[in-house]
Amino acid sequence: MTSLFSTQNYGDLLTGVRLQRLLKTISAADQPKIQPLLADNKPVTEEKYAITGLRVDDDESALLIRISGKSELLSRLAKSHLICLFFRHKHQLHQSDGLEVIKIQLQPDSLMIRTRLPQAMCRVHPREHFRVHLPNSMKIEAHITHNKQVYPGQLVDLSYGGCRIALPMQDGIKLNNPINKLLIRIIFPNGEGFNARAEKVSLLPNAEFSKTLLGCQFLHDSEEQSKHIRRYNQETEREVARISRSHQRQLTPSRLFESSPQPPVLLKQPDIQAPKNPHNLLQLADQLCGQVLLLQEKGHFSTEMLQRTSAQLLQLIQQDRDALYLALNQIQGIQPVILHHLQVAAWFYPLALKMGFSKHYQHALMASLIVHDAGRLLIDGSDPCLFLSDLPFAQRLEYKAALLRVVRATSKMHWIPSSLGESILVNANERLDGSGFPRQLPGKRQDSLTRALVVVKQLKCLTSSVAGANRLSWQAAYRQLKQQPEKFDSSMVELFIQLFGVYPVGSCITFELGYVGRVTRINREGEPIEVELLLNLHNPNENIKGDRVVSQNTKKLGQITGEYLFSTSAGVAA
């Protein structure tokens, strides 16, 4: 029997810059050790020797290792010509290939070994505790508490040492930032369970990019708690063996998995007019969240999934662009940075085509757009519109390092041209006056794609819900950008207006007779040809909400008088 939440094999190697960075930051907590090897790479002994000091010599591409101990031990190690390096990274043991010993210095109480730098570190899988993998039919609740917020999930596997939990992707992305400790509550079907403090070990998407898999290591606070966890683990193992019929004897059911009686629940009358989401935007958002988790943990994206997401979004644009824009303006429950990526990609793509961009590279363009600012989620993904050049120097360095990880991940996908990657990924937050991020690139060194993308991003930041109480009408946003020609390309603002109109899809407009409607469709000239009525300012009790009025009948509403902004308390006319 297999578990629903299987993971892809993304590779078990630490290589390149990532490995070099880890080697420079290894501490005693990572338990670095060496093991002498014979000429055929077989270990001389099963014993491993703790490293008391480790330093990377960049000039000579060498590794300096110091071992402390008794002179007899040091004399034996001094005869080594080949060694293997071990250390723990994210609670998992990694080992190098055979490293040639270049030089040895023997001192009374220590031994200095100089070796070549390892090219790769491979993850090894020593299991200290038996892990029980839960089949699809076995449902065990798991609740994670962090910063006073509870994230409900489902247990995927369990051992005495830790567990894996499947979470909704939009919840899992909130745990992507560095976390020291978590509180976990495991609840079995009969209502019984246990609490445990834990450390986050891994955070990765499942194979379908529909769930986040959180790997945790339990911190055993007491012997009594350890006994409880061991018992629950054994009971779970026994129940899995029983329902899979892998045991020779007939086992009796465990009481832990007897469902507790639930009080009857009266079902509410379904709302047949409840809005539906035909575009499955949450699925696309989950796929992007999975890419960010993969970038954080492994340093690369999934090419197959990125191509799939790009193709799905392109298909939605080509099928019914206006319906997509309306859905993107109204959808709830998507992480703000992820939603901003989807909005910018959907609005920018038609603009790029109008500028003459070749459809031959449409998938490369869309893939670059949907991950263009993903580095923000590696640091603090709460605000997609934070102007990074205003941050202190140390924070800017963090964001630059995150951006570099995005650029490196996409550079491995050779179907994305490097010039396109530079325009979309690197320059997305630049300004014409050279005040942008990360290179303060002046306008004369920016191509048309960069200048257009900067305009689209800024317009979406000013007019979307991300701006909160400071949200502007589209007219005010257009005016603000035109008043700053030193920062934003005015010709690109005009091109945007030509394509999407003075009142783009999703904006709310007022009419002479007091009606307020949301623009749901525009014509090729950017003029509204269909609106969804929301209210009548002169008669708030009039039941008109949801009625669609097409262009032939809008004359009954009077002329358009302006844009209308809704706030939490009252609407404010723009």
C-alpha positions as CSV (number, residue, x, y, z in Angstrom):
1,M,0.0,0.0,0.0
2,T,1.4,3.4,-0.9
3,S,1.0,6.8,0.7
4,L,-0.8,9.5,-1.1
5,F,1.9,12.1,-0.4
6,S,4.9,10.7,-2.2
7,T,7.8,13.0,-3.0
8,Q,9.8,13.4,-6.1
9,N,13.4,12.3,-6.1
10,Y,15.0,15.7,-6.6
11,G,18.6,14.5,-6.0
12,D,20.7,13.9,-2.9
13,L,23.8,15.9,-3.7
14,L,25.3,19.1,-2.3
15,T,27.4,20.7,-5.0
16,G,28.8,24.0,-6.3
17,V,28.4,27.3,-4.5
18,R,26.0,25.8,-2.1
19,L,28.5,23.3,-0.9
20,Q,31.3,25.9,-0.7
21,R,29.1,28.1,1.4
22,L,28.3,25.2,3.8
23,L,31.9,24.2,4.1
24,K,32.7,27.7,5.2
25,T,30.0,27.8,7.9
26,I,30.4,24.3,9.4
27,S,30.3,24.3,13.2
28,A,30.6,21.6,16.0
29,A,26.8,21.3,15.8
30,D,27.2,19.8,12.3
31,Q,29.3,17.0,13.7
32,P,32.1,17.1,11.1
33,K,34.2,13.9,11.0
34,I,36.7,12.1,8.8
35,Q,37.2,8.5,8.0
36,P,40.5,7.1,6.6
37,L,40.1,5.2,3.3
38,L,42.2,2.5,1.5
39,A,43.2,3.0,-2.2
40,D,40.0,1.3,-3.4
41,N,37.9,3.8,-1.4
42,K,37.0,1.2,1.3
43,P,37.2,2.4,4.9
44,V,40.3,1.4,6.9
45,T,38.0,1.2,10.0
46,E,34.4,1.8,10.7
47,E,35.3,4.4,13.3
48,K,35.0,8.1,12.4
49,Y,37.1,10.9,14.0
50,A,35.7,14.2,15.1
51,I,37.1,17.3,13.5
52,T,38.0,20.2,15.8
53,G,38.7,22.8,13.2
54,L,37.9,23.2,9.5
55,R,38.8,26.0,7.1
56,V,38.4,26.5,3.3
57,D,41.5,27.8,1.5
58,D,40.0,29.5,-1.6
59,D,43.4,30.5,-3.1
60,E,44.6,26.9,-3.4
61,S,41.1,25.2,-3.5
62,A,42.0,23.2,-0.5
63,L,40.4,22.1,2.8
64,L,42.4,22.5,6.0
65,I,41.3,20.0,8.7
66,R,42.5,19.9,12.3
67,I,42.1,16.8,14.5
68,S,42.9,16.8,18.2
69,G,43.6,13.7,20.3
70,K,46.2,11.4,21.7
71,S,49.6,11.2,20.0
72,E,49.0,7.5,19.2
73,L,45.8,8.2,17.4
74,L,47.2,11.1,15.5
75,S,50.2,9.1,14.4
76,R,47.9,6.5,12.8
77,L,45.8,9.1,11.0
78,A,49.0,10.8,9.8
79,K,49.6,7.7,7.6
80,S,46.4,8.3,5.6
81,H,46.6,9.1,1.9
82,L,42.8,9.2,1.3
83,I,40.0,10.3,3.6
84,C,36.2,10.8,3.5
85,L,34.5,13.8,5.0
86,F,31.2,13.6,6.9
87,F,28.9,16.3,8.3
88,R,25.2,16.8,9.1
89,H,23.2,19.3,7.1
90,K,19.5,19.8,8.0
91,H,19.7,16.8,10.3
92,Q,20.8,14.5,7.5
93,L,24.3,12.9,7.2
94,H,26.3,13.8,4.1
95,Q,29.6,12.3,3.0
96,S,32.2,13.2,0.4
97,D,34.0,11.0,-2.1
98,G,37.6,10.0,-1.4
99,L,39.7,13.2,-0.8
100,E,43.4,13.0,-1.6
101,V,45.6,14.1,1.3
102,I,48.0,16.8,0.0
103,K,49.9,17.6,3.1
104,I,50.1,16.5,6.8
105,Q,51.5,18.4,9.8
106,L,51.8,16.4,13.0
107,Q,51.9,18.3,16.2
108,P,52.0,17.1,19.8
109,D,48.3,17.5,20.5
110,S,46.8,17.9,17.0
111,L,47.1,16.9,13.3
112,M,46.7,19.3,10.4
113,I,45.5,17.7,7.1
114,R,45.3,19.5,3.8
115,T,43.1,17.9,1.2
116,R,41.5,19.0,-2.1
117,L,38.0,20.5,-1.9
118,P,35.2,18.0,-2.2
119,Q,33.2,18.4,-5.5
120,A,30.0,17.0,-4.0
121,M,28.6,15.7,-0.8
122,C,26.1,12.8,-1.0
123,R,23.3,12.3,1.5
124,V,23.4,9.0,3.3
125,H,20.4,7.4,5.0
126,P,21.3,5.8,8.3
127,R,17.9,5.2,10.1
128,E,18.1,5.4,13.9
129,H,14.4,4.7,14.3
130,F,12.0,2.6,12.2
131,R,9.6,4.9,10.2
132,V,6.0,3.9,9.7
133,H,4.6,5.1,6.3
134,L,0.8,5.6,6.5
135,P,-1.4,4.3,3.6
136,N,-4.1,6.4,2.0
137,S,-6.8,4.9,4.1
138,M,-5.3,5.8,7.4
139,K,-6.1,9.4,8.5
140,I,-4.2,10.9,11.5
141,E,-4.6,14.6,12.2
142,A,-1.5,16.7,12.9
143,H,-1.6,20.4,14.0
144,I,1.5,22.6,13.9
145,T,1.6,25.7,16.1
146,H,4.0,28.5,15.2
147,N,3.8,32.2,16.3
148,K,0.5,31.5,17.9
149,Q,-1.0,30.3,14.6
150,V,-2.2,26.7,14.1
151,Y,-1.7,24.9,10.8
152,P,-3.9,21.8,10.4
153,G,-2.4,18.9,8.4
154,Q,-2.3,15.1,7.9
155,L,0.3,12.7,9.2
156,V,2.3,11.0,6.4
157,D,4.7,9.0,8.4
158,L,5.8,8.6,12.0
159,S,8.8,7.4,13.9
160,Y,10.2,7.6,17.4
161,G,12.6,10.4,16.2
162,G,10.1,12.5,14.1
163,C,7.4,12.6,11.5
164,R,6.3,14.1,8.2
165,I,3.1,16.1,7.9
166,A,1.2,17.1,4.7
167,L,-0.1,20.6,4.8
168,P,-2.1,22.8,2.3
169,M,0.5,24.5,0.1
170,Q,-0.7,28.0,1.0
171,D,-0.1,27.2,4.7
172,G,3.2,25.4,4.1
173,I,4.7,28.5,2.4
174,K,4.2,30.4,5.6
175,L,6.6,28.0,7.3
176,N,9.3,28.6,4.6
177,N,11.3,31.2,6.6
178,P,13.9,30.1,9.2
179,I,12.1,28.5,12.1
180,N,13.8,27.3,15.3
181,K,11.1,25.4,17.1
182,L,7.6,24.1,16.4
183,L,4.9,22.6,18.6
184,I,3.2,19.6,17.1
185,R,0.0,17.9,18.2
186,I,-0.8,14.4,16.7
187,I,-4.4,13.3,17.1
188,F,-5.5,9.7,16.4
189,P,-9.0,8.8,15.1
190,N,-10.2,8.0,18.7
191,G,-9.3,11.5,19.9
192,E,-6.2,10.4,21.8
193,G,-2.8,11.9,20.9
194,F,0.4,13.6,22.1
195,N,2.2,16.9,22.0
196,A,5.8,17.3,21.1
197,R,8.3,20.1,20.5
198,A,10.1,19.7,17.2
199,E,12.6,21.1,14.8
200,K,11.9,21.6,11.1
201,V,14.1,19.3,9.1
202,S,12.7,19.7,5.5
203,L,9.9,21.5,3.7
204,L,9.2,20.2,0.2
205,P,6.3,19.9,-2.3
206,N,4.8,16.4,-3.0
207,A,5.0,15.0,-6.5
208,E,1.9,16.8,-7.7
209,F,2.8,20.1,-6.1
210,S,-0.5,20.1,-4.3
211,K,0.7,19.6,-0.7
212,T,3.6,20.7,1.4
213,L,5.5,18.0,3.2
214,L,7.0,19.2,6.5
215,G,9.7,16.9,8.0
216,C,10.2,17.3,11.7
217,Q,12.5,15.9,14.4
218,F,11.0,15.5,17.8
219,L,12.8,17.1,20.8
220,H,12.2,14.6,23.6
221,D,11.7,16.7,26.8
222,S,11.3,13.8,29.2
223,E,11.6,10.1,29.6
224,E,7.8,9.9,30.1
225,Q,7.1,11.7,26.9
226,S,9.5,9.4,25.0
227,K,7.7,6.4,26.3
228,H,4.4,7.8,25.0
229,I,5.8,8.5,21.6
230,R,7.4,5.1,21.3
231,R,4.0,3.4,22.2
232,Y,2.1,5.5,19.7
233,N,4.7,4.6,17.0
234,Q,4.4,0.9,17.8
235,E,0.6,1.0,17.8
236,T,0.7,2.7,14.4
237,E,3.1,0.2,13.0
238,R,1.0,-2.6,14.2
239,E,-2.2,-1.1,12.7
240,V,-0.5,-0.6,9.3
241,A,0.6,-4.2,9.4
242,R,-3.0,-5.3,10.2
243,I,-4.8,-3.4,7.5
244,S,-2.2,-4.2,4.8
245,R,-2.3,-7.9,5.8
246,S,1.4,-8.1,5.8
247,H,1.5,-9.9,9.1
248,Q,1.2,-13.7,9.3
249,R,-1.1,-13.6,12.4
250,Q,-4.5,-12.0,12.5
251,L,-4.2,-8.9,14.6
252,T,-6.9,-7.2,16.5
253,P,-7.7,-3.6,15.7
254,S,-6.0,-0.9,17.7
255,R,-8.3,1.3,19.8
256,L,-6.3,4.4,18.7
257,F,-7.9,4.0,15.2
258,E,-11.5,3.5,16.4
259,S,-13.3,6.7,15.3
260,S,-14.7,8.7,18.2
261,P,-18.5,9.3,18.0
262,Q,-19.3,12.7,16.5
263,P,-22.4,14.7,17.2
264,P,-24.8,15.0,14.2
265,V,-24.1,18.2,12.2
266,L,-27.0,20.0,10.5
267,L,-26.0,20.9,7.0
268,K,-26.7,24.4,5.8
269,Q,-28.7,25.0,2.6
270,P,-26.1,25.3,-0.2
271,D,-25.8,28.7,-1.8
272,I,-26.5,28.0,-5.5
273,Q,-25.3,31.5,-6.4
274,A,-21.9,31.1,-4.7
275,P,-19.2,32.2,-7.1
276,K,-17.1,29.4,-8.5
277,N,-13.5,29.6,-9.7
278,P,-13.4,28.1,-13.2
279,H,-9.7,28.9,-13.7
280,N,-8.4,26.8,-10.9
281,L,-6.1,29.6,-9.8
282,L,-5.4,28.0,-6.4
283,Q,-3.8,25.0,-8.2
284,L,-1.5,27.4,-10.1
285,A,-0.7,29.2,-6.9
286,D,0.1,25.9,-5.2
287,Q,2.4,25.0,-8.0
288,L,4.3,28.2,-7.6
289,C,4.5,27.8,-3.8
290,G,6.0,24.3,-4.4
291,Q,8.7,25.9,-6.7
292,V,9.7,28.3,-3.9
293,L,10.0,25.4,-1.4
294,L,12.1,23.5,-3.9
295,L,14.3,26.5,-4.5
296,Q,14.8,26.9,-0.7
297,E,15.6,23.3,0.0
298,K,17.4,22.2,-3.2
299,G,18.5,25.3,-5.0
300,H,16.6,24.7,-8.2
301,F,13.1,24.6,-9.8
302,S,11.2,21.7,-11.3
303,T,11.4,22.3,-15.0
304,E,8.5,20.0,-15.8
305,M,6.2,21.7,-13.3
306,L,7.3,25.2,-14.4
307,Q,6.5,24.3,-18.0
308,R,3.1,22.9,-16.9
309,T,2.2,26.0,-14.9
310,S,3.3,28.3,-17.7
311,A,1.2,26.4,-20.3
312,Q,-1.9,26.5,-18.0
313,L,-1.6,30.2,-17.5
314,L,-1.1,30.9,-21.2
315,Q,-4.1,28.8,-22.0
316,L,-6.3,30.8,-19.6
317,I,-5.1,34.0,-21.2
318,Q,-5.9,32.8,-24.7
319,Q,-9.3,31.3,-23.7
320,D,-10.8,34.3,-21.9
321,R,-8.5,37.0,-20.8
322,D,-11.1,39.2,-19.2
323,A,-12.5,36.4,-17.1
324,L,-9.0,35.5,-15.9
325,Y,-8.4,39.2,-14.8
326,L,-11.7,39.3,-13.0
327,A,-10.9,36.1,-11.1
328,L,-7.4,37.3,-10.2
329,N,-8.9,40.5,-8.8
330,Q,-11.5,38.7,-6.7
331,I,-9.8,35.5,-5.5
332,Q,-9.0,35.0,-1.8
333,G,-6.6,32.7,0.1
334,I,-3.5,33.0,-2.1
335,Q,-0.2,34.2,-0.6
336,P,0.3,37.9,-1.5
337,V,3.7,37.5,-3.3
338,I,2.4,34.5,-5.3
339,L,-0.8,36.3,-6.2
340,H,1.2,39.3,-7.4
341,H,3.3,37.0,-9.6
342,L,0.2,35.6,-11.2
343,Q,-1.3,39.0,-11.7
344,V,1.8,40.6,-13.2
345,A,2.4,37.6,-15.5
346,A,-1.3,37.7,-16.8
347,W,-1.3,41.4,-17.4
348,F,2.3,41.7,-18.8
349,Y,2.1,38.9,-21.4
350,P,-0.4,40.6,-23.8
351,L,1.5,43.8,-23.4
352,A,4.7,42.0,-24.5
353,L,3.0,40.6,-27.6
354,K,1.7,44.1,-28.5
355,M,5.3,45.3,-28.2
356,G,6.3,42.7,-30.8
357,F,7.6,39.9,-28.6
358,S,7.9,36.6,-30.5
359,K,5.4,33.8,-29.6
360,H,8.2,31.4,-30.2
361,Y,9.5,32.2,-26.7
362,Q,6.1,32.5,-25.0
363,H,6.7,29.7,-22.6
364,A,10.1,31.0,-21.7
365,L,8.6,34.5,-21.1
366,M,5.8,33.1,-19.0
367,A,8.1,30.9,-16.9
368,S,10.3,33.8,-16.2
369,L,7.4,36.0,-15.2
370,I,5.8,33.6,-12.7
371,V,9.1,33.2,-10.7
372,H,10.6,36.7,-11.4
373,D,10.5,37.9,-7.8
374,A,10.5,34.5,-6.0
375,G,13.6,35.5,-4.0
376,R,11.3,37.7,-1.8
377,L,9.7,34.5,-0.4
378,L,13.1,33.2,0.6
379,I,13.6,36.2,3.0
380,D,10.2,37.6,4.0
381,G,7.3,37.2,1.6
382,S,4.7,39.4,3.3
383,D,5.0,42.4,0.9
384,P,5.5,41.9,-2.8
385,C,5.7,45.7,-3.3
386,L,8.4,46.5,-0.8
387,F,10.9,48.8,-2.5
388,L,14.2,46.9,-1.9
389,S,16.5,49.9,-2.5
390,D,15.2,51.6,0.6
391,L,16.3,48.8,2.9
392,P,19.5,48.9,5.0
393,F,22.6,47.6,3.4
394,A,22.6,44.2,5.2
395,Q,19.1,43.5,4.2
396,R,19.8,44.4,0.6
397,L,22.6,41.9,0.6
398,E,20.1,39.2,1.7
399,Y,17.7,40.0,-1.1
400,K,20.6,40.1,-3.6
401,A,21.7,36.6,-2.5
402,A,18.0,35.4,-2.8
403,L,17.8,36.9,-6.3
404,L,21.0,35.2,-7.3
405,R,19.5,31.8,-6.3
406,V,16.5,32.4,-8.6
407,V,18.8,33.4,-11.5
408,R,21.0,30.3,-11.0
409,A,18.0,28.1,-10.8
410,T,16.5,29.4,-14.1
411,S,19.9,29.4,-15.8
412,K,19.9,25.6,-15.6
413,M,16.8,25.6,-17.9
414,H,18.4,26.3,-21.2
415,W,15.1,26.8,-23.0
416,I,15.0,30.3,-21.2
417,P,17.3,32.7,-23.1
418,S,19.8,34.4,-20.9
419,S,18.9,37.8,-22.3
420,L,15.2,37.2,-21.4
421,G,16.2,36.1,-17.9
422,E,18.2,39.3,-17.4
423,S,15.3,41.5,-18.5
424,I,12.6,39.7,-16.5
425,L,14.4,38.2,-13.5
426,V,17.3,40.6,-12.7
427,N,15.9,44.0,-13.8
428,A,12.3,43.7,-12.6
429,N,12.8,46.2,-9.7
430,E,15.0,48.7,-11.5
431,R,14.1,52.4,-12.1
432,L,15.0,54.7,-15.0
433,D,16.8,57.1,-12.8
434,G,19.1,54.4,-11.5
435,S,17.6,54.2,-8.0
436,G,16.3,50.6,-8.4
437,F,17.4,47.2,-7.3
438,P,19.8,45.3,-7.5
439,R,22.2,47.1,-9.8
440,Q,20.8,50.7,-10.0
441,L,20.7,50.2,-13.8
442,P,20.0,53.6,-15.6
443,G,17.2,53.7,-18.2
444,K,19.6,53.9,-21.1
445,R,20.8,50.4,-20.2
446,Q,17.3,48.9,-19.8
447,D,15.5,47.2,-22.7
448,S,11.9,47.7,-23.6
449,L,10.8,44.5,-21.8
450,T,12.3,45.7,-18.5
451,R,10.7,49.2,-18.8
452,A,7.3,47.7,-19.5
453,L,7.6,45.1,-16.7
454,V,8.5,47.8,-14.2
455,V,5.4,49.8,-15.2
456,V,3.0,46.8,-14.9
457,K,4.4,45.8,-11.5
458,Q,4.0,49.3,-10.1
459,L,0.5,49.7,-11.5
460,K,-0.6,46.4,-9.9
461,C,1.1,47.4,-6.6
462,L,-0.8,50.7,-6.5
463,T,-4.2,49.4,-7.5
464,S,-4.4,45.9,-5.9
465,S,-5.5,44.9,-2.4
466,V,-1.8,44.6,-1.5
467,A,-1.7,48.4,-1.0
468,G,-4.5,48.2,1.6
469,A,-5.8,51.5,2.7
470,N,-3.4,53.3,0.4
471,R,-4.8,51.7,-2.7
472,L,-5.3,54.1,-5.6
473,S,-7.8,54.2,-8.4
474,W,-6.4,53.3,-11.9
475,Q,-6.7,56.9,-12.9
476,A,-4.7,58.0,-9.9
477,A,-2.1,55.3,-10.5
478,Y,-1.7,56.3,-14.2
479,R,-1.3,59.9,-13.1
480,Q,1.3,59.1,-10.5
481,L,3.5,57.2,-12.9
482,K,3.2,59.9,-15.6
483,Q,4.3,62.5,-13.0
484,Q,7.5,60.5,-12.5
485,P,9.0,60.2,-16.0
486,E,12.4,60.0,-14.5
487,K,11.5,56.7,-12.9
488,F,8.8,55.1,-15.1
489,D,8.6,55.1,-18.9
490,S,5.5,57.2,-19.8
491,S,5.3,55.6,-23.3
492,M,4.8,52.2,-21.6
493,V,2.0,53.7,-19.4
494,E,0.3,54.9,-22.5
495,L,0.7,51.5,-24.2
496,F,-0.9,49.9,-21.1
497,I,-3.8,52.2,-21.3
498,Q,-4.3,51.6,-25.0
499,L,-4.4,47.8,-24.4
500,F,-6.4,47.6,-21.1
501,G,-8.3,50.9,-21.0
502,V,-8.8,53.7,-18.6
503,Y,-11.0,51.4,-16.6
504,P,-9.4,47.9,-16.8
505,V,-11.3,44.7,-16.0
506,G,-11.9,44.5,-12.3
507,S,-12.2,48.2,-11.7
508,C,-15.4,49.6,-10.2
509,I,-17.0,52.6,-12.0
510,T,-19.9,54.9,-11.2
511,F,-22.6,56.1,-13.5
512,E,-24.7,59.3,-13.7
513,L,-27.8,57.7,-12.2
514,G,-25.9,56.5,-9.1
515,Y,-25.1,52.9,-10.1
516,V,-21.8,51.3,-9.2
517,G,-20.6,48.4,-11.4
518,R,-17.5,46.3,-11.8
519,V,-16.0,46.1,-15.3
520,T,-16.1,42.5,-16.5
521,R,-15.2,42.9,-20.1
522,I,-13.6,45.5,-22.4
523,N,-13.4,45.9,-26.2
524,R,-10.2,46.2,-28.3
525,E,-10.1,49.9,-27.7
526,G,-10.1,49.3,-23.9
527,E,-13.6,50.5,-23.3
528,P,-16.0,48.7,-20.9
529,I,-18.6,46.7,-22.8
530,E,-20.0,44.7,-19.8
531,V,-20.3,45.6,-16.1
532,E,-21.6,43.7,-13.1
533,L,-23.9,45.9,-11.0
534,L,-22.9,46.1,-7.3
535,L,-25.2,48.8,-5.8
536,N,-27.2,52.0,-6.4
537,L,-25.8,54.9,-4.3
538,H,-29.2,56.7,-4.5
539,N,-31.2,53.6,-3.5
540,P,-28.9,51.2,-1.5
541,N,-31.8,48.7,-0.9
542,E,-32.3,48.1,-4.6
543,N,-31.7,44.4,-5.4
544,I,-29.3,44.7,-8.3
545,K,-26.1,43.0,-7.1
546,G,-24.8,40.5,-9.7
547,D,-26.8,41.8,-12.6
548,R,-24.7,42.0,-15.8
549,V,-25.3,44.9,-18.2
550,V,-23.8,44.9,-21.7
551,S,-22.8,48.0,-23.7
552,Q,-26.1,48.3,-25.5
553,N,-27.9,48.8,-22.2
554,T,-25.4,50.9,-20.3
555,K,-27.0,54.1,-21.6
556,K,-29.8,53.5,-19.2
557,L,-27.3,53.9,-16.4
558,G,-26.0,57.3,-17.7
559,Q,-22.5,58.3,-18.5
560,I,-19.5,56.9,-16.7
561,T,-18.5,59.6,-14.0
562,G,-15.4,58.0,-12.5
563,E,-14.0,55.1,-10.5
564,Y,-15.2,53.9,-7.1
565,L,-13.0,52.4,-4.4
566,F,-14.3,50.1,-1.7
567,S,-12.8,50.2,1.7
568,T,-13.7,48.1,4.8
569,S,-15.9,50.9,6.1
570,A,-17.3,52.8,3.2
571,G,-16.8,53.4,-0.5
572,V,-14.8,56.4,-1.6
573,A,-15.3,57.8,-5.0
574,A,-12.1,58.5,-7.0
